[in-house]
Amino acid sequence: MKRLLYISTARSILPPSELDVLLTKSRKANAMADITGLLVVGGRRFLQVLDGPEEAVAETYARISRDPRHVALVKLHDKEVPMRAFGSWAMGCEQGGVAAASASASLEEQVYAIIAPITDPTLRAYFMGFAETHTRM
Ligand SMILES: Cc1cc2nc3c(=O)[nH]c(=O)nc-3n(C[C@H](O)[C@H](O)[C@H](O)COP(=O)(O)O)c2cc1C
């Protein structure tokens, strides 16, 4: 089982409707490819983890990295893991920044809740650091 984690920057903030379409398509494609994961959106930044069979993760990441809606992708890790971090989610998503500015729970609180079952300390640290930074945007 491979785990790939990356950050990237949107060329411009995705309107909620476009993010919805992106998620619907991604979940369908990921389910077919046996990929699970989480996408956190903080303003213009994305943090995404993809778990799945090595080839499927590589192919999906190659496609994502060609997507003109974001730039400056940086792989944070790409490693063999014993099990999935996000059980059965084809792609969970948490959104902070502009869209959630008036929501009662901050991105930090939402991410904290969503990563509660994760045991990988490095993965936890990346998501918490990202949420702390982008909650204040
Ligand atoms: C931040 C971000 C995350 C994405 N995550 C996924 C994903 O998990 N799975 C997926 O199939 N496509 C994902 N996409 C969409 C792909 O980049 C691509 O648009 C989609 O797979 C359709 O590719 P195609 O037009 O080459 O068929 C993501 C795009 C962005 C900008």
The ligand as an SDF file (V2000), in Angstrom:
LIG
                    3D

 31 33  0  0  0  0  0  0  0  0999 V2000
   -6.5430   19.7280   -5.6240 C   0  0  0  0  0  0  0  0  0  0  0  0
   -7.0000   18.6790   -6.5910 C   0  0  0  0  0  0  0  0  0  0  0  0
   -7.2230   17.3860   -6.1520 C   0  0  0  0  0  0  0  0  0  0  0  0
   -7.6410   16.3840   -7.0270 C   0  0  0  0  0  0  0  0  0  0  0  0
   -7.8380   15.1140   -6.5560 N   0  0  0  0  0  0  0  0  0  0  0  0
   -8.1840   14.1410   -7.4140 C   0  0  0  0  0  0  0  0  0  0  0  0
   -8.3300   12.7950   -6.9530 C   0  0  0  0  0  0  0  0  0  0  0  0
   -8.1730   12.4780   -5.7740 O   0  0  0  0  0  0  0  0  0  0  0  0
   -8.6750   11.8650   -7.8720 N   0  0  0  0  0  0  0  0  0  0  0  0
   -8.8850   12.1510   -9.2000 C   0  0  0  0  0  0  0  0  0  0  0  0
   -9.1700   11.2520   -9.9730 O   0  0  0  0  0  0  0  0  0  0  0  0
   -8.7730   13.4260   -9.6310 N   0  0  0  0  0  0  0  0  0  0  0  0
   -8.4290   14.4110   -8.7930 C   0  0  0  0  0  0  0  0  0  0  0  0
   -8.3110   15.7010   -9.2490 N   0  0  0  0  0  0  0  0  0  0  0  0
   -8.7430   15.9950  -10.6250 C   0  0  0  0  0  0  0  0  0  0  0  0
   -7.6770   15.6680  -11.6480 C   0  0  0  0  0  0  0  0  0  0  0  0
   -6.6480   16.6030  -11.5490 O   0  0  0  0  0  0  0  0  0  0  0  0
   -8.2900   15.6900  -13.0610 C   0  0  0  0  0  0  0  0  0  0  0  0
   -8.8860   16.9080  -13.2970 O   0  0  0  0  0  0  0  0  0  0  0  0
   -9.3550   14.6420  -13.2080 C   0  0  0  0  0  0  0  0  0  0  0  0
   -8.8600   13.4090  -12.7830 O   0  0  0  0  0  0  0  0  0  0  0  0
   -9.7880   14.5100  -14.6800 C   0  0  0  0  0  0  0  0  0  0  0  0
   -8.6660   14.2420  -15.4540 O   0  0  0  0  0  0  0  0  0  0  0  0
   -8.7670   14.1660  -17.0320 P   0  0  0  0  0  0  0  0  0  0  0  0
   -9.3820   15.4590  -17.4700 O   0  0  0  0  0  0  0  0  0  0  0  0
   -7.3410   13.9940  -17.5080 O   0  0  0  0  0  0  0  0  0  0  0  0
   -9.6260   12.9870  -17.3130 O   0  0  0  0  0  0  0  0  0  0  0  0
   -7.8730   16.7070   -8.3890 C   0  0  0  0  0  0  0  0  0  0  0  0
   -7.6520   18.0160   -8.8310 C   0  0  0  0  0  0  0  0  0  0  0  0
   -7.2260   19.0000   -7.9540 C   0  0  0  0  0  0  0  0  0  0  0  0
   -7.0080   20.4030   -8.4490 C   0  0  0  0  0  0  0  0  0  0  0  0
  1  2  1  0
  2  3  1  0
  2 30  2  0
  3  4  2  0
  4  5  1  0
  4 28  1  0
  5  6  2  0
  6  7  1  0
  6 13  1  0
  7  8  2  0
  7  9  1  0
  9 10  1  0
 10 11  2  0
 10 12  1  0
 12 13  2  0
 13 14  1  0
 14 15  1  0
 14 28  1  0
 15 16  1  0
 16 17  1  0
 16 18  1  0
 18 19  1  0
 18 20  1  0
 20 21  1  0
 20 22  1  0
 22 23  1  0
 23 24  1  0
 24 25  2  0
 24 26  1  0
 24 27  1  0
 28 29  2  0
 29 30  1  0
 30 31  1  0
M  END
$$$$
